[in-house]
Structures are given as C-alpha cells and as structure tokens.
C-alpha cells in the first residue's frame, strides 16, 4: 500500500526528483471538460511547495486556469527510472519583479521581449500533493528482477512509491 507522507524529507525528495527534469507535462481542463496537456519548463532553482512557469498571457492554458485552476504536472526521467506526478492549483500572476527574479536567458527563445514583456505572465502552481516512483535503474537490478519473476512467479520490489501531502506542515 502506498504511504502518504507530509514530512520535510518527503517534500525534499519530490524536489530532488524533479529539479533536473527539464520538461513537465502540465494538464488542465478546457471549457468542454477535456484534459489538455502541454510541455512546460519550471523556472526556479529552489522549491517551497510552489512551482513557477512562464507563459504567454493570452494563451489557452491561461483561460483554462482562470476557469478551473486545478492542474496536474507529470515528470518523467526514464534514464534514472524516476517518475513524479504533482497536483495543485494554478493561477495567473502578473508580476514583473517576480518575472525578473525567475528569468534565465534561454527563455528568450520563447519570450523574445524579455522578462518585462507585457505579453508574458507567470503560472504559479501551489502544490497540494504528489506521488512518486523511485525505481532502481541499473541493468543488473532489472536482470535480477526478471530472474526473480521467472523463478518465483513474484515481481521484485519495484523501489519507492509514496504520496506526499504538501498541505500539511512537515512534522
């Protein structure tokens, strides 16, 4: 059974698992209730339960977030066999000072006007919960798992799978 944790270590683990994943899929709902996913890159070097994303201020996702702020972020790092899903509430933020703090020059590819461009804004995702799968990634571990399954008929221990509650104070 998957454990739900709210301790500081579990929250740190989520950040460690997503920090170097360059792209997450952000899923929102459109006006017909259909799920829409799109690739997004978080823009921060530290994590306090909030993730920040640059966006075009008038994009479809900003309208979807205005109607229903619930969203899902899906992170995948197949090379290390780490997978994280985060759910939370997104909101559109127009704050040039925050845009300047979060800005990095590679963003200019998508936002050529720079951090002060009035056509851009931020999506602030306040994380409410997460679930992660931290699986062994070496070839030897997978070979062992295969042998165990074949010889015993039972799957190997797949690694850590925990839920994390960001709404509770770390204890």
CNS distance restraints for C-alpha pairs under 8 A (distance, minus, plus):
assign (resid   2 and name CA) (resid 161 and name CA) 6.22 0.50 0.50
assign (resid   2 and name CA) (resid 162 and name CA) 5.42 0.50 0.50
assign (resid   2 and name CA) (resid 163 and name CA) 6.70 0.50 0.50
assign (resid   3 and name CA) (resid 161 and name CA) 7.76 0.50 0.50
assign (resid   3 and name CA) (resid 162 and name CA) 5.25 0.50 0.50
assign (resid   3 and name CA) (resid 163 and name CA) 5.95 0.50 0.50
assign (resid   4 and name CA) (resid 162 and name CA) 6.07 0.50 0.50
assign (resid   4 and name CA) (resid 163 and name CA) 4.40 0.50 0.50
assign (resid   4 and name CA) (resid 164 and name CA) 5.43 0.50 0.50
assign (resid   4 and name CA) (resid 165 and name CA) 6.69 0.50 0.50
assign (resid   5 and name CA) (resid  10 and name CA) 6.47 0.50 0.50
assign (resid   5 and name CA) (resid 162 and name CA) 7.17 0.50 0.50
assign (resid   5 and name CA) (resid 163 and name CA) 6.02 0.50 0.50
assign (resid   5 and name CA) (resid 164 and name CA) 4.77 0.50 0.50
assign (resid   5 and name CA) (resid 165 and name CA) 6.02 0.50 0.50
assign (resid   6 and name CA) (resid  10 and name CA) 6.58 0.50 0.50
assign (resid   6 and name CA) (resid  11 and name CA) 7.06 0.50 0.50
assign (resid   6 and name CA) (resid 164 and name CA) 5.53 0.50 0.50
assign (resid   6 and name CA) (resid 165 and name CA) 4.91 0.50 0.50
assign (resid   6 and name CA) (resid 166 and name CA) 6.33 0.50 0.50
assign (resid   6 and name CA) (resid 168 and name CA) 6.07 0.50 0.50
assign (resid   6 and name CA) (resid 169 and name CA) 6.90 0.50 0.50
assign (resid   6 and name CA) (resid 170 and name CA) 5.45 0.50 0.50
assign (resid   6 and name CA) (resid 171 and name CA) 7.10 0.50 0.50
assign (resid   7 and name CA) (resid  11 and name CA) 6.60 0.50 0.50
assign (resid   7 and name CA) (resid 169 and name CA) 7.56 0.50 0.50
assign (resid   7 and name CA) (resid 170 and name CA) 4.29 0.50 0.50
assign (resid   7 and name CA) (resid 171 and name CA) 5.27 0.50 0.50
assign (resid   8 and name CA) (resid  12 and name CA) 6.10 0.50 0.50
assign (resid   8 and name CA) (resid 170 and name CA) 5.00 0.50 0.50
assign (resid   8 and name CA) (resid 171 and name CA) 7.05 0.50 0.50
assign (resid   9 and name CA) (resid  13 and name CA) 6.08 0.50 0.50
assign (resid  10 and name CA) (resid  14 and name CA) 6.47 0.50 0.50
assign (resid  10 and name CA) (resid 164 and name CA) 6.41 0.50 0.50
assign (resid  11 and name CA) (resid  15 and name CA) 6.66 0.50 0.50
assign (resid  11 and name CA) (resid  49 and name CA) 7.98 0.50 0.50
assign (resid  11 and name CA) (resid 164 and name CA) 6.69 0.50 0.50
assign (resid  11 and name CA) (resid 166 and name CA) 7.30 0.50 0.50
assign (resid  12 and name CA) (resid  16 and name CA) 6.18 0.50 0.50
assign (resid  13 and name CA) (resid  17 and name CA) 6.16 0.50 0.50
assign (resid  14 and name CA) (resid  18 and name CA) 6.36 0.50 0.50
assign (resid  14 and name CA) (resid  84 and name CA) 7.34 0.50 0.50
assign (resid  14 and name CA) (resid 130 and name CA) 7.59 0.50 0.50
assign (resid  14 and name CA) (resid 132 and name CA) 7.20 0.50 0.50
assign (resid  15 and name CA) (resid  19 and name CA) 5.50 0.50 0.50
assign (resid  15 and name CA) (resid  47 and name CA) 6.56 0.50 0.50
assign (resid  16 and name CA) (resid  20 and name CA) 7.73 0.50 0.50
assign (resid  17 and name CA) (resid  21 and name CA) 7.68 0.50 0.50
assign (resid  17 and name CA) (resid  82 and name CA) 6.68 0.50 0.50
assign (resid  17 and name CA) (resid  83 and name CA) 7.70 0.50 0.50
assign (resid  17 and name CA) (resid  84 and name CA) 7.37 0.50 0.50
assign (resid  18 and name CA) (resid  75 and name CA) 6.55 0.50 0.50
assign (resid  18 and name CA) (resid  84 and name CA) 7.24 0.50 0.50
assign (resid  19 and name CA) (resid  45 and name CA) 7.77 0.50 0.50
assign (resid  21 and name CA) (resid  75 and name CA) 6.88 0.50 0.50
assign (resid  21 and name CA) (resid  76 and name CA) 7.19 0.50 0.50
assign (resid  21 and name CA) (resid  77 and name CA) 6.56 0.50 0.50
assign (resid  22 and name CA) (resid  41 and name CA) 5.94 0.50 0.50
assign (resid  22 and name CA) (resid  42 and name CA) 7.56 0.50 0.50
assign (resid  23 and name CA) (resid  39 and name CA) 6.03 0.50 0.50
assign (resid  23 and name CA) (resid  40 and name CA) 5.49 0.50 0.50
assign (resid  23 and name CA) (resid  41 and name CA) 4.82 0.50 0.50
assign (resid  23 and name CA) (resid  42 and name CA) 7.43 0.50 0.50
assign (resid  23 and name CA) (resid  75 and name CA) 7.16 0.50 0.50
assign (resid  24 and name CA) (resid  39 and name CA) 5.62 0.50 0.50
assign (resid  24 and name CA) (resid  40 and name CA) 5.35 0.50 0.50
assign (resid  24 and name CA) (resid  41 and name CA) 6.25 0.50 0.50
assign (resid  24 and name CA) (resid  42 and name CA) 7.79 0.50 0.50
assign (resid  24 and name CA) (resid  73 and name CA) 6.03 0.50 0.50
assign (resid  24 and name CA) (resid  74 and name CA) 5.42 0.50 0.50
assign (resid  24 and name CA) (resid  75 and name CA) 4.90 0.50 0.50
assign (resid  24 and name CA) (resid  76 and name CA) 7.49 0.50 0.50
assign (resid  25 and name CA) (resid  37 and name CA) 5.87 0.50 0.50
assign (resid  25 and name CA) (resid  38 and name CA) 5.29 0.50 0.50
assign (resid  25 and name CA) (resid  39 and name CA) 4.54 0.50 0.50
assign (resid  25 and name CA) (resid  40 and name CA) 6.06 0.50 0.50
assign (resid  25 and name CA) (resid  72 and name CA) 7.93 0.50 0.50
assign (resid  25 and name CA) (resid  73 and name CA) 5.51 0.50 0.50
assign (resid  25 and name CA) (resid  74 and name CA) 5.09 0.50 0.50
assign (resid  25 and name CA) (resid  75 and name CA) 6.77 0.50 0.50
assign (resid  26 and name CA) (resid  36 and name CA) 7.96 0.50 0.50
assign (resid  26 and name CA) (resid  37 and name CA) 5.26 0.50 0.50
assign (resid  26 and name CA) (resid  38 and name CA) 5.42 0.50 0.50
assign (resid  26 and name CA) (resid  39 and name CA) 6.23 0.50 0.50
assign (resid  26 and name CA) (resid  40 and name CA) 6.38 0.50 0.50
assign (resid  26 and name CA) (resid  71 and name CA) 6.84 0.50 0.50
assign (resid  26 and name CA) (resid  72 and name CA) 5.74 0.50 0.50
assign (resid  26 and name CA) (resid  73 and name CA) 4.62 0.50 0.50
assign (resid  26 and name CA) (resid  74 and name CA) 6.65 0.50 0.50
assign (resid  27 and name CA) (resid  35 and name CA) 6.36 0.50 0.50
assign (resid  27 and name CA) (resid  36 and name CA) 5.31 0.50 0.50
assign (resid  27 and name CA) (resid  37 and name CA) 4.16 0.50 0.50
assign (resid  27 and name CA) (resid  38 and name CA) 6.69 0.50 0.50
assign (resid  27 and name CA) (resid  71 and name CA) 5.53 0.50 0.50
assign (resid  27 and name CA) (resid  72 and name CA) 5.02 0.50 0.50
assign (resid  27 and name CA) (resid  73 and name CA) 6.32 0.50 0.50
assign (resid  28 and name CA) (resid  35 and name CA) 5.68 0.50 0.50
assign (resid  28 and name CA) (resid  36 and name CA) 5.39 0.50 0.50
assign (resid  28 and name CA) (resid  37 and name CA) 6.55 0.50 0.50
assign (resid  28 and name CA) (resid  61 and name CA) 7.23 0.50 0.50
assign (resid  28 and name CA) (resid  64 and name CA) 6.66 0.50 0.50
assign (resid  28 and name CA) (resid  65 and name CA) 7.07 0.50 0.50
assign (resid  28 and name CA) (resid  68 and name CA) 7.97 0.50 0.50
assign (resid  28 and name CA) (resid  69 and name CA) 7.75 0.50 0.50
assign (resid  28 and name CA) (resid  70 and name CA) 6.71 0.50 0.50
assign (resid  28 and name CA) (resid  71 and name CA) 4.95 0.50 0.50
assign (resid  28 and name CA) (resid  72 and name CA) 6.85 0.50 0.50
assign (resid  29 and name CA) (resid  33 and name CA) 5.33 0.50 0.50
assign (resid  29 and name CA) (resid  34 and name CA) 5.34 0.50 0.50
assign (resid  29 and name CA) (resid  35 and name CA) 4.52 0.50 0.50
assign (resid  29 and name CA) (resid  36 and name CA) 5.83 0.50 0.50
assign (resid  29 and name CA) (resid  64 and name CA) 6.18 0.50 0.50
assign (resid  29 and name CA) (resid  68 and name CA) 7.25 0.50 0.50
assign (resid  29 and name CA) (resid  71 and name CA) 7.84 0.50 0.50
assign (resid  30 and name CA) (resid  34 and name CA) 5.45 0.50 0.50
assign (resid  30 and name CA) (resid  35 and name CA) 6.45 0.50 0.50
assign (resid  30 and name CA) (resid  36 and name CA) 6.73 0.50 0.50
assign (resid  30 and name CA) (resid  64 and name CA) 5.43 0.50 0.50
assign (resid  31 and name CA) (resid  64 and name CA) 6.91 0.50 0.50
assign (resid  31 and name CA) (resid  67 and name CA) 7.82 0.50 0.50
assign (resid  40 and name CA) (resid  53 and name CA) 6.95 0.50 0.50
assign (resid  41 and name CA) (resid  53 and name CA) 6.28 0.50 0.50
assign (resid  41 and name CA) (resid  54 and name CA) 7.89 0.50 0.50
assign (resid  42 and name CA) (resid  51 and name CA) 6.40 0.50 0.50
assign (resid  42 and name CA) (resid  52 and name CA) 5.53 0.50 0.50
assign (resid  42 and name CA) (resid  53 and name CA) 4.93 0.50 0.50
assign (resid  42 and name CA) (resid  54 and name CA) 7.75 0.50 0.50
assign (resid  43 and name CA) (resid  51 and name CA) 7.60 0.50 0.50
assign (resid  43 and name CA) (resid  52 and name CA) 5.60 0.50 0.50
assign (resid  43 and name CA) (resid  53 and name CA) 5.70 0.50 0.50
assign (resid  43 and name CA) (resid  54 and name CA) 7.29 0.50 0.50
assign (resid  43 and name CA) (resid 102 and name CA) 5.78 0.50 0.50
assign (resid  43 and name CA) (resid 103 and name CA) 7.20 0.50 0.50
assign (resid  43 and name CA) (resid 104 and name CA) 7.91 0.50 0.50
assign (resid  44 and name CA) (resid  51 and name CA) 7.46 0.50 0.50
assign (resid  44 and name CA) (resid  52 and name CA) 6.82 0.50 0.50
assign (resid  44 and name CA) (resid 102 and name CA) 5.99 0.50 0.50
assign (resid  47 and name CA) (resid  51 and name CA) 7.07 0.50 0.50
assign (resid  49 and name CA) (resid 126 and name CA) 6.23 0.50 0.50
assign (resid  49 and name CA) (resid 127 and name CA) 5.39 0.50 0.50
assign (resid  49 and name CA) (resid 128 and name CA) 7.94 0.50 0.50
assign (resid  49 and name CA) (resid 166 and name CA) 6.70 0.50 0.50
assign (resid  50 and name CA) (resid 124 and name CA) 6.77 0.50 0.50
assign (resid  50 and name CA) (resid 125 and name CA) 5.56 0.50 0.50
assign (resid  50 and name CA) (resid 126 and name CA) 4.59 0.50 0.50
assign (resid  50 and name CA) (resid 127 and name CA) 5.78 0.50 0.50
assign (resid  51 and name CA) (resid 124 and name CA) 5.95 0.50 0.50
assign (resid  51 and name CA) (resid 125 and name CA) 5.09 0.50 0.50
assign (resid  51 and name CA) (resid 126 and name CA) 6.61 0.50 0.50
assign (resid  51 and name CA) (resid 127 and name CA) 7.44 0.50 0.50
assign (resid  52 and name CA) (resid 122 and name CA) 6.52 0.50 0.50
assign (resid  52 and name CA) (resid 123 and name CA) 5.76 0.50 0.50
assign (resid  52 and name CA) (resid 124 and name CA) 4.83 0.50 0.50
assign (resid  52 and name CA) (resid 125 and name CA) 6.32 0.50 0.50
assign (resid  53 and name CA) (resid 122 and name CA) 5.49 0.50 0.50
assign (resid  53 and name CA) (resid 123 and name CA) 5.05 0.50 0.50
assign (resid  53 and name CA) (resid 124 and name CA) 6.62 0.50 0.50
assign (resid  54 and name CA) (resid  99 and name CA) 7.99 0.50 0.50
assign (resid  54 and name CA) (resid 120 and name CA) 6.98 0.50 0.50
assign (resid  54 and name CA) (resid 121 and name CA) 5.96 0.50 0.50
assign (resid  54 and name CA) (resid 122 and name CA) 4.61 0.50 0.50
assign (resid  54 and name CA) (resid 123 and name CA) 6.27 0.50 0.50
assign (resid  55 and name CA) (resid  59 and name CA) 7.36 0.50 0.50
assign (resid  55 and name CA) (resid 120 and name CA) 5.70 0.50 0.50
assign (resid  55 and name CA) (resid 121 and name CA) 5.53 0.50 0.50
assign (resid  55 and name CA) (resid 122 and name CA) 5.82 0.50 0.50
assign (resid  55 and name CA) (resid 123 and name CA) 6.82 0.50 0.50
assign (resid  56 and name CA) (resid 119 and name CA) 5.95 0.50 0.50
assign (resid  56 and name CA) (resid 120 and name CA) 4.53 0.50 0.50
assign (resid  56 and name CA) (resid 121 and name CA) 6.17 0.50 0.50
assign (resid  57 and name CA) (resid  62 and name CA) 6.68 0.50 0.50
assign (resid  57 and name CA) (resid 119 and name CA) 5.47 0.50 0.50
assign (resid  57 and name CA) (resid 120 and name CA) 4.82 0.50 0.50
assign (resid  57 and name CA) (resid 121 and name CA) 5.11 0.50 0.50
assign (resid  57 and name CA) (resid 122 and name CA) 7.88 0.50 0.50
assign (resid  58 and name CA) (resid  62 and name CA) 6.40 0.50 0.50
assign (resid  58 and name CA) (resid  63 and name CA) 7.44 0.50 0.50
assign (resid  58 and name CA) (resid 119 and name CA) 7.50 0.50 0.50
assign (resid  59 and name CA) (resid  63 and name CA) 6.95 0.50 0.50
assign (resid  60 and name CA) (resid  64 and name CA) 6.29 0.50 0.50
assign (resid  61 and name CA) (resid  65 and name CA) 6.03 0.50 0.50
assign (resid  62 and name CA) (resid  66 and name CA) 6.14 0.50 0.50
assign (resid  62 and name CA) (resid  92 and name CA) 6.56 0.50 0.50
assign (resid  62 and name CA) (resid 123 and name CA) 7.89 0.50 0.50
assign (resid  63 and name CA) (resid  67 and name CA) 6.38 0.50 0.50
assign (resid  64 and name CA) (resid  68 and name CA) 6.09 0.50 0.50
assign (resid  64 and name CA) (resid  69 and name CA) 7.32 0.50 0.50
assign (resid  65 and name CA) (resid  69 and name CA) 4.34 0.50 0.50
assign (resid  65 and name CA) (resid  70 and name CA) 7.21 0.50 0.50
assign (resid  65 and name CA) (resid  90 and name CA) 6.18 0.50 0.50
assign (resid  65 and name CA) (resid  91 and name CA) 6.21 0.50 0.50
assign (resid  65 and name CA) (resid  92 and name CA) 7.36 0.50 0.50
assign (resid  66 and name CA) (resid  91 and name CA) 6.93 0.50 0.50
assign (resid  66 and name CA) (resid  92 and name CA) 7.41 0.50 0.50
assign (resid  69 and name CA) (resid  89 and name CA) 4.99 0.50 0.50
assign (resid  69 and name CA) (resid  90 and name CA) 4.76 0.50 0.50
assign (resid  69 and name CA) (resid  91 and name CA) 6.16 0.50 0.50
assign (resid  70 and name CA) (resid  87 and name CA) 7.39 0.50 0.50
assign (resid  70 and name CA) (resid  88 and name CA) 5.85 0.50 0.50
assign (resid  70 and name CA) (resid  89 and name CA) 4.61 0.50 0.50
assign (resid  70 and name CA) (resid  90 and name CA) 6.23 0.50 0.50
assign (resid  71 and name CA) (resid  87 and name CA) 5.78 0.50 0.50
assign (resid  71 and name CA) (resid  88 and name CA) 5.66 0.50 0.50
assign (resid  71 and name CA) (resid  89 and name CA) 5.93 0.50 0.50
assign (resid  71 and name CA) (resid  90 and name CA) 6.44 0.50 0.50
assign (resid  72 and name CA) (resid  85 and name CA) 6.88 0.50 0.50
assign (resid  72 and name CA) (resid  86 and name CA) 5.65 0.50 0.50
assign (resid  72 and name CA) (resid  87 and name CA) 4.45 0.50 0.50
assign (resid  72 and name CA) (resid  88 and name CA) 6.59 0.50 0.50
assign (resid  73 and name CA) (resid  85 and name CA) 5.62 0.50 0.50
assign (resid  73 and name CA) (resid  86 and name CA) 5.05 0.50 0.50
assign (resid  73 and name CA) (resid  87 and name CA) 6.30 0.50 0.50
assign (resid  74 and name CA) (resid  83 and name CA) 7.71 0.50 0.50
assign (resid  74 and name CA) (resid  84 and name CA) 5.99 0.50 0.50
assign (resid  74 and name CA) (resid  85 and name CA) 4.53 0.50 0.50
assign (resid  74 and name CA) (resid  86 and name CA) 6.52 0.50 0.50
assign (resid  75 and name CA) (resid  83 and name CA) 5.72 0.50 0.50
assign (resid  75 and name CA) (resid  84 and name CA) 5.06 0.50 0.50
assign (resid  75 and name CA) (resid  85 and name CA) 6.18 0.50 0.50
assign (resid  76 and name CA) (resid  81 and name CA) 7.89 0.50 0.50
assign (resid  76 and name CA) (resid  82 and name CA) 6.25 0.50 0.50
assign (resid  76 and name CA) (resid  83 and name CA) 4.68 0.50 0.50
assign (resid  76 and name CA) (resid  84 and name CA) 6.60 0.50 0.50
assign (resid  77 and name CA) (resid  81 and name CA) 5.88 0.50 0.50
assign (resid  77 and name CA) (resid  82 and name CA) 5.17 0.50 0.50
assign (resid  77 and name CA) (resid  83 and name CA) 6.18 0.50 0.50
assign (resid  78 and name CA) (resid  82 and name CA) 6.38 0.50 0.50
assign (resid  78 and name CA) (resid  83 and name CA) 7.73 0.50 0.50
assign (resid  79 and name CA) (resid 137 and name CA) 7.20 0.50 0.50
assign (resid  80 and name CA) (resid 135 and name CA) 7.64 0.50 0.50
assign (resid  80 and name CA) (resid 136 and name CA) 7.51 0.50 0.50
assign (resid  80 and name CA) (resid 137 and name CA) 5.37 0.50 0.50
assign (resid  81 and name CA) (resid 133 and name CA) 7.83 0.50 0.50
assign (resid  81 and name CA) (resid 134 and name CA) 6.39 0.50 0.50
assign (resid  81 and name CA) (resid 135 and name CA) 5.27 0.50 0.50
assign (resid  81 and name CA) (resid 136 and name CA) 6.60 0.50 0.50
assign (resid  81 and name CA) (resid 137 and name CA) 5.46 0.50 0.50
assign (resid  82 and name CA) (resid 132 and name CA) 7.42 0.50 0.50
assign (resid  82 and name CA) (resid 133 and name CA) 5.76 0.50 0.50
assign (resid  82 and name CA) (resid 134 and name CA) 4.78 0.50 0.50
assign (resid  82 and name CA) (resid 135 and name CA) 6.21 0.50 0.50
assign (resid  83 and name CA) (resid 132 and name CA) 5.64 0.50 0.50
assign (resid  83 and name CA) (resid 133 and name CA) 5.14 0.50 0.50
assign (resid  83 and name CA) (resid 134 and name CA) 6.66 0.50 0.50
assign (resid  84 and name CA) (resid 130 and name CA) 6.92 0.50 0.50
assign (resid  84 and name CA) (resid 131 and name CA) 5.74 0.50 0.50
assign (resid  84 and name CA) (resid 132 and name CA) 4.32 0.50 0.50
assign (resid  84 and name CA) (resid 133 and name CA) 6.42 0.50 0.50
assign (resid  85 and name CA) (resid 130 and name CA) 5.48 0.50 0.50
assign (resid  85 and name CA) (resid 131 and name CA) 5.40 0.50 0.50
assign (resid  85 and name CA) (resid 132 and name CA) 6.45 0.50 0.50
assign (resid  86 and name CA) (resid 127 and name CA) 6.68 0.50 0.50
assign (resid  86 and name CA) (resid 128 and name CA) 7.60 0.50 0.50
assign (resid  86 and name CA) (resid 129 and name CA) 5.80 0.50 0.50
assign (resid  86 and name CA) (resid 130 and name CA) 4.19 0.50 0.50
assign (resid  86 and name CA) (resid 131 and name CA) 6.59 0.50 0.50
assign (resid  87 and name CA) (resid 127 and name CA) 6.01 0.50 0.50
assign (resid  87 and name CA) (resid 128 and name CA) 5.94 0.50 0.50
assign (resid  87 and name CA) (resid 129 and name CA) 5.51 0.50 0.50
assign (resid  87 and name CA) (resid 130 and name CA) 6.17 0.50 0.50
assign (resid  88 and name CA) (resid 125 and name CA) 6.16 0.50 0.50
assign (resid  88 and name CA) (resid 126 and name CA) 5.42 0.50 0.50
assign (resid  88 and name CA) (resid 127 and name CA) 4.35 0.50 0.50
assign (resid  88 and name CA) (resid 128 and name CA) 4.73 0.50 0.50
assign (resid  88 and name CA) (resid 129 and name CA) 6.71 0.50 0.50
assign (resid  89 and name CA) (resid 125 and name CA) 5.42 0.50 0.50
assign (resid  89 and name CA) (resid 126 and name CA) 5.32 0.50 0.50
assign (resid  89 and name CA) (resid 127 and name CA) 6.71 0.50 0.50
assign (resid  89 and name CA) (resid 128 and name CA) 7.47 0.50 0.50
assign (resid  90 and name CA) (resid 123 and name CA) 6.22 0.50 0.50
assign (resid  90 and name CA) (resid 124 and name CA) 5.41 0.50 0.50
assign (resid  90 and name CA) (resid 125 and name CA) 4.24 0.50 0.50
assign (resid  90 and name CA) (resid 126 and name CA) 6.40 0.50 0.50
assign (resid  91 and name CA) (resid 123 and name CA) 5.58 0.50 0.50
assign (resid  91 and name CA) (resid 124 and name CA) 5.35 0.50 0.50
assign (resid  91 and name CA) (resid 125 and name CA) 6.61 0.50 0.50
assign (resid  92 and name CA) (resid 121 and name CA) 6.90 0.50 0.50
assign (resid  92 and name CA) (resid 122 and name CA) 5.86 0.50 0.50
assign (resid  92 and name CA) (resid 123 and name CA) 4.80 0.50 0.50
assign (resid  92 and name CA) (resid 124 and name CA) 6.40 0.50 0.50
assign (resid  93 and name CA) (resid 121 and name CA) 6.04 0.50 0.50
assign (resid  93 and name CA) (resid 122 and name CA) 5.06 0.50 0.50
assign (resid  93 and name CA) (resid 123 and name CA) 6.02 0.50 0.50
assign (resid  93 and name CA) (resid 124 and name CA) 6.63 0.50 0.50
assign (resid  94 and name CA) (resid 121 and name CA) 5.22 0.50 0.50
assign (resid  94 and name CA) (resid 122 and name CA) 6.40 0.50 0.50
assign (resid  95 and name CA) (resid  99 and name CA) 6.22 0.50 0.50
assign (resid  95 and name CA) (resid 121 and name CA) 7.34 0.50 0.50
assign (resid  95 and name CA) (resid 122 and name CA) 7.70 0.50 0.50
assign (resid  96 and name CA) (resid 100 and name CA) 6.13 0.50 0.50
assign (resid  96 and name CA) (resid 115 and name CA) 6.82 0.50 0.50
assign (resid  96 and name CA) (resid 116 and name CA) 5.83 0.50 0.50
assign (resid  97 and name CA) (resid 101 and name CA) 6.36 0.50 0.50
assign (resid  98 and name CA) (resid 102 and name CA) 6.20 0.50 0.50
assign (resid  99 and name CA) (resid 103 and name CA) 5.79 0.50 0.50
assign (resid  99 and name CA) (resid 115 and name CA) 5.48 0.50 0.50
assign (resid  99 and name CA) (resid 116 and name CA) 7.38 0.50 0.50
assign (resid  99 and name CA) (resid 121 and name CA) 7.58 0.50 0.50
assign (resid  99 and name CA) (resid 122 and name CA) 7.16 0.50 0.50
assign (resid 100 and name CA) (resid 115 and name CA) 5.48 0.50 0.50
assign (resid 100 and name CA) (resid 116 and name CA) 7.36 0.50 0.50
assign (resid 103 and name CA) (resid 107 and name CA) 7.09 0.50 0.50
assign (resid 103 and name CA) (resid 115 and name CA) 6.26 0.50 0.50
assign (resid 104 and name CA) (resid 108 and name CA) 7.91 0.50 0.50
assign (resid 107 and name CA) (resid 111 and name CA) 6.00 0.50 0.50
assign (resid 107 and name CA) (resid 112 and name CA) 7.82 0.50 0.50
assign (resid 107 and name CA) (resid 114 and name CA) 7.92 0.50 0.50
assign (resid 108 and name CA) (resid 112 and name CA) 4.49 0.50 0.50
assign (resid 108 and name CA) (resid 113 and name CA) 7.10 0.50 0.50
assign (resid 108 and name CA) (resid 114 and name CA) 5.98 0.50 0.50
assign (resid 111 and name CA) (resid 115 and name CA) 7.82 0.50 0.50
assign (resid 111 and name CA) (resid 117 and name CA) 7.90 0.50 0.50
assign (resid 111 and name CA) (resid 120 and name CA) 7.36 0.50 0.50
assign (resid 113 and name CA) (resid 117 and name CA) 4.98 0.50 0.50
assign (resid 115 and name CA) (resid 120 and name CA) 7.62 0.50 0.50
assign (resid 116 and name CA) (resid 120 and name CA) 7.92 0.50 0.50
assign (resid 127 and name CA) (resid 166 and name CA) 6.28 0.50 0.50
assign (resid 127 and name CA) (resid 167 and name CA) 7.95 0.50 0.50
assign (resid 128 and name CA) (resid 165 and name CA) 6.23 0.50 0.50
assign (resid 128 and name CA) (resid 166 and name CA) 4.87 0.50 0.50
assign (resid 128 and name CA) (resid 167 and name CA) 5.48 0.50 0.50
assign (resid 129 and name CA) (resid 163 and name CA) 7.18 0.50 0.50
assign (resid 129 and name CA) (resid 164 and name CA) 5.39 0.50 0.50
assign (resid 129 and name CA) (resid 165 and name CA) 4.57 0.50 0.50
assign (resid 129 and name CA) (resid 166 and name CA) 5.26 0.50 0.50
assign (resid 129 and name CA) (resid 167 and name CA) 7.32 0.50 0.50
assign (resid 130 and name CA) (resid 163 and name CA) 5.58 0.50 0.50
assign (resid 130 and name CA) (resid 164 and name CA) 5.01 0.50 0.50
assign (resid 130 and name CA) (resid 165 and name CA) 6.72 0.50 0.50
assign (resid 130 and name CA) (resid 166 and name CA) 7.82 0.50 0.50
assign (resid 131 and name CA) (resid 161 and name CA) 7.10 0.50 0.50
assign (resid 131 and name CA) (resid 162 and name CA) 5.66 0.50 0.50
assign (resid 131 and name CA) (resid 163 and name CA) 4.22 0.50 0.50
assign (resid 131 and name CA) (resid 164 and name CA) 6.08 0.50 0.50
assign (resid 132 and name CA) (resid 160 and name CA) 7.59 0.50 0.50
assign (resid 132 and name CA) (resid 161 and name CA) 5.46 0.50 0.50
assign (resid 132 and name CA) (resid 162 and name CA) 5.68 0.50 0.50
assign (resid 132 and name CA) (resid 163 and name CA) 6.56 0.50 0.50
assign (resid 133 and name CA) (resid 159 and name CA) 7.06 0.50 0.50
assign (resid 133 and name CA) (resid 160 and name CA) 5.67 0.50 0.50
assign (resid 133 and name CA) (resid 161 and name CA) 4.52 0.50 0.50
assign (resid 133 and name CA) (resid 162 and name CA) 7.06 0.50 0.50
assign (resid 134 and name CA) (resid 159 and name CA) 5.55 0.50 0.50
assign (resid 134 and name CA) (resid 160 and name CA) 4.98 0.50 0.50
assign (resid 134 and name CA) (resid 161 and name CA) 6.42 0.50 0.50
assign (resid 135 and name CA) (resid 158 and name CA) 5.65 0.50 0.50
assign (resid 135 and name CA) (resid 159 and name CA) 4.35 0.50 0.50
assign (resid 135 and name CA) (resid 160 and name CA) 6.40 0.50 0.50
assign (resid 136 and name CA) (resid 141 and name CA) 6.51 0.50 0.50
assign (resid 136 and name CA) (resid 142 and name CA) 7.74 0.50 0.50
assign (resid 136 and name CA) (resid 158 and name CA) 7.11 0.50 0.50
assign (resid 136 and name CA) (resid 159 and name CA) 6.09 0.50 0.50
assign (resid 137 and name CA) (resid 141 and name CA) 6.95 0.50 0.50
assign (resid 137 and name CA) (resid 142 and name CA) 7.31 0.50 0.50
assign (resid 138 and name CA) (resid 142 and name CA) 6.49 0.50 0.50
assign (resid 139 and name CA) (resid 143 and name CA) 6.09 0.50 0.50
assign (resid 140 and name CA) (resid 144 and name CA) 6.09 0.50 0.50
assign (resid 141 and name CA) (resid 145 and name CA) 6.16 0.50 0.50
assign (resid 142 and name CA) (resid 146 and name CA) 6.18 0.50 0.50
assign (resid 143 and name CA) (resid 147 and name CA) 6.25 0.50 0.50
assign (resid 144 and name CA) (resid 148 and name CA) 6.07 0.50 0.50
assign (resid 145 and name CA) (resid 149 and name CA) 6.14 0.50 0.50
assign (resid 145 and name CA) (resid 155 and name CA) 6.76 0.50 0.50
assign (resid 145 and name CA) (resid 156 and name CA) 5.07 0.50 0.50
assign (resid 146 and name CA) (resid 150 and name CA) 6.19 0.50 0.50
assign (resid 146 and name CA) (resid 155 and name CA) 7.95 0.50 0.50
assign (resid 146 and name CA) (resid 156 and name CA) 7.96 0.50 0.50
assign (resid 147 and name CA) (resid 151 and name CA) 5.96 0.50 0.50
assign (resid 148 and name CA) (resid 152 and name CA) 5.63 0.50 0.50
assign (resid 148 and name CA) (resid 153 and name CA) 7.14 0.50 0.50
assign (resid 148 and name CA) (resid 154 and name CA) 6.70 0.50 0.50
assign (resid 148 and name CA) (resid 155 and name CA) 6.74 0.50 0.50
assign (resid 148 and name CA) (resid 156 and name CA) 6.47 0.50 0.50
assign (resid 149 and name CA) (resid 153 and name CA) 4.73 0.50 0.50
assign (resid 149 and name CA) (resid 154 and name CA) 4.88 0.50 0.50
assign (resid 149 and name CA) (resid 155 and name CA) 4.98 0.50 0.50
assign (resid 149 and name CA) (resid 156 and name CA) 6.80 0.50 0.50
assign (resid 150 and name CA) (resid 154 and name CA) 7.79 0.50 0.50
